[in-house]
Structure formats: structure tokens, C-alpha cells
Amino acid sequence: MKRLIMVLAVAAMCMFFLFGSTVLAQDFCKGNFDYDKDVDGSDASTFKQDFGRSALLDPCPPDGPAPVEKTWQSLSDAYGDDGYYHMGVSWTGSRFTDNGNGTITDNLTGLIWLKNANCFAEETWNAALTACNTLSSGTCGLTDGSSLGDWRLPNIKELKSLIDYDYYNPPIYWLHPFTDVQSSLYWSSTTYANLTGYAWYVSMLDGSEYVLNKSNSLYCVWPVRGGHPY
């Protein structure tokens, strides 16, 4: 009797792995598998197939590839450094598309940026938020039909996504189509967690980032559109 129970248990386990493995794969393969940009990652099975996985054998990538952008640093100064491995997501074709209406599409992130990177005067952080939120077609060279509320101040990760560490002043891909990029500091919409009176910024001289008091005026504001909401 015990032997029969053992055999049935083993058989049940085999059946579970054979017919339930697809469910397991879908349950445990979480992450950014959005080949079709549908937000929910429903194309995880396509992702696994492309990387030689199956529902039964090794269904989930154990260590990536992680959807993190390359820094584009091409030179290596030491074995194992960034320039040696060149890890990260790359793009095919042109990184940026000039839409001919005052906007630039980033083909890597899908974000849409204002082409004029210096449309506004010196602004405090709150004034920068307002300037972006009230931007619309007919100003700053825009003919895109955008309305009030379509534009916003980018968060720190969105702003940093423009940085190409192979370049300096500005640290952006040298064939970029933006105009009037300043060798100065650009506000992000991200508040500094340790001191909420401060916010993060990015330098378009060297790509560095740090925090500044929100009451200070920085020279540059660079509006963005698009992105997935929470």
C-alpha cells in the first residue's frame, strides 16, 4: 500500500511539472518582458523563447538580461570595467527622431522631449514644475497640438537616461537633434528623500547628479511627455 501511495505521489508530481509548468513559468517570470509595450508583460513566453528557455526546463532567466540602458562608454581602463563588458540595453538605428514639430522622440525609452533644451529662464523647482505643466503647442517652438497638462518635468531617472558617458559637454550622443543644450544644471521632478526641501538635478556639462535647495534658481528646465504611469 505504501509503495502504491509513493508511486501515485511521484506520478502526480510528474503530471504537475508537465502540465503545470506553464503556469509556474508565468507566475515566477516577472519583470519587464514588454516586447509589445503592453505594460503587463503578457509576452513573457516570447521572451523565454527568444532566450532559449522552455516552460519545463529553466523557464525563467536567472540573471537577466536586465532592461537597463548601456552607458555607451566605449573605452576600457581596466579588466572588468564598464568599457570592457558594455552591459545594458542598446538601440538599433537612430536613438532620437526629430518629429518636425518641436519634439524629439527617444526611440530607446519612448519618451518625447522638447527639442529646445533652453526655452525657459532661471526657475526655482516649483516654478519649473509649473512651466512644464503649462507648456502647450504654440510655445517653445511646438506645433504638436499638445495641451496644458501634457508636458511635465522629468524625474531623475528619465533625465539621466539621456546621458551618454562617452561624451562630455554635453554628455549626450553626439548626433543628438536637440537645440540649445546648456552646460548647466537641469531640474528633475524627484525630491531628495533625506531633505524634502531639496530636489535632484543633472549637469549637462558632465552628466553628474546631486541635490539643490528647491528655492534656488537653476538655469535649465527640459520638459518631457509620455512614459508609463504607476
N, C-alpha and C positions, 0 to 999 in steps of 0.2 A: 504493500500500500504506500509506504513512504517513497519507494522507488517511483511509483506511478505519479505521486504528487510532484516529485522532483522533475520528472520528465515533462509533466504538464507546465510546470513553472518555467523551465528552460524554453519550451515551445512558445509560451506566452511572451517571454522576453524577446525571442526572435521575431515574432509577429509584430511586437511593438516597434522594434527598431526598423523592421522592413516597411511597415505601413504608417508608422507614426513619426518617422524621421523627418518628413517634410514639415510637419507641424513644429517639431523641435527646431529645425533649421530656421523657420520663420520666427519662432519665439526668441531664439537666442542670437540670431544675426541682426542685431540692432545697429543703427548708425546711418551715415549719410550715403545711401546707395541710390541716390536720386538721379539716375541717368536721364529720366524723363521729366525731372524737376516737378514732381507731383507732391513734394513736401513730405509725404508719409512713408517714403521708402518702400513702396509696394513692389518695386522691381529688384528686390534683393536677390531673387533667384537668378536673374540675368547677370547680376554682379558676380555671383558664385560661379556661374558657368564660364564667364569670361576669365576668371582666375583659376580655372581648373578644379573647382570644387564640385561635390555632389551632395545630394540630400543625405546619403548614408555615410559616406567616407569623408571625414574632415569638412563638415558643412560650413564652418564659419572661418573667415580669415583670422588667424590668431594674433597678428600684429600689424594689421593694415591691409592695403595701403590707406593711410590716413588722409582725409581730404584737406591737407594743409598746403598752402601755396609755397612754391620754391622761393628762396631769397634771390636767386639768379646770380649769386656770387660765383664767378667762373674760375678764378684763380685759387689754387690751394697753397696755403702756407705751411701746412703740416699734415701728416698722415692722419686720416680720420676726421678732418675738419669739414666744414660746410662745402668748401670748394672741391673737396675730394669726392664726397658722396653725391652732391647735388640732389638731395632728397626733397620731395614735395611734389605737388601737382603742377604740371606745366600746361601751357596752352598750345594749340595748333593754329597756324596762320597768324593774323594780326591780333594783338592783345586789345587794342582800342579801335572803335569805329566812330568816325565823325558822322553824326546823323544829319548834318546840314541845317540844323535848327537851333543851334546854340547849346546842344547837348552832346555828350560823348558817352557811348556805351562801353563798359568794361566787359569784354567777352569771357573773361575768366570768372568773375563774380556775378555778372548780370546786373550790377549796379549802373545807374545812369547819373553821370556827373555834369555839373555846369561846366561848359567849355572854358569860360572866363574864370580863371582861378583868383582873380583880384577885382571883383565887382564892387566890393564894399569897403568902406573906410574902417579905421580902427574901431573895434567894438568890444564891449565887455561881453562876458559869457551869455548873460541874459539877453542882451541886445543881439548877439549872434543868433541865438535861438529864434528870436522874433524875425530877424532879417530873412532867415531861411524859410520859416513857416509862412511868411507873407510874400515870398517870391512867386511870380507868375509870368506867363507869357506876355511879351511886350516890354520886359525889363531885362537888363543884363544880357542883351543880345538874343533873348529867347523868342522863338516863333513856333514853339512846340505845342501850343494850345493848353499848356498847364494852367491850373487854377490855384488859388490860395489854399494852402494846406498840402499840396502835392509834394513840395520840397521840404527838406529837413536838414539839420546839422548832423553830419555823420558821427557815428560812435567811434571810439578809438581803434577798434579792430578794422572797421571799414576804411578809416583814414590810413592806417598802417598798410592796408592791402595794396595801396598804390606804390609803396616803396620798393625800389629795385636796388639791392645792395651792391650792384656792380657799377653804380653811378653816384655822382656827387654834384650837388648844386645845379639843378635839383636831383634828388635821388630817385628818379623815375626813368623808365625805359626811354632811351634817347630818341626814339621815333614817336614819342607821345604827341598827340594832336592838341593838347591844351594850350591856352594862351595866357600870358602874363603870370606864370607861376613865380611866386616870390621866394627869395632866400630868407624866409622868415618863419614865424610860428603860426600854426593853424589850430584853431579851437576844435576840439571834439565835443560831443554831447555827453560824454561819460564823466560822471562825478568821481572824485577821489574818495575812496571808502574811508580812509583814515581821518580826513578833514573834509567835510562836505561843503565847506566854503571854497574848495579848490576843485579844478577840473583838469583832465588830461589834455595835452596838446602834442602835436607832432611838428618837428622842424623840417621844413622843406629845403634846408641847407644840407643836412647830413642824415636825415631820417631818424634822429633821436627823438625820444619822447620823455616827458616829465609832466609835472603839475604846476599850475599857476592859480593864484587867487582869482576867483570869478569876477571880482570888481575891477581887476586890471584890464586895460585895453590892449588887445593884440591886433596886429595889422590885418590879419587874413581870416576870411570865412569862405569855406568852399562847400556849397550846398550839394546834396545828393538826393536821388529818388530811387525807389524800388527796394528790394530786399524782402526776406520772409519775416512776417511778424511772428510773435510768440504764439 
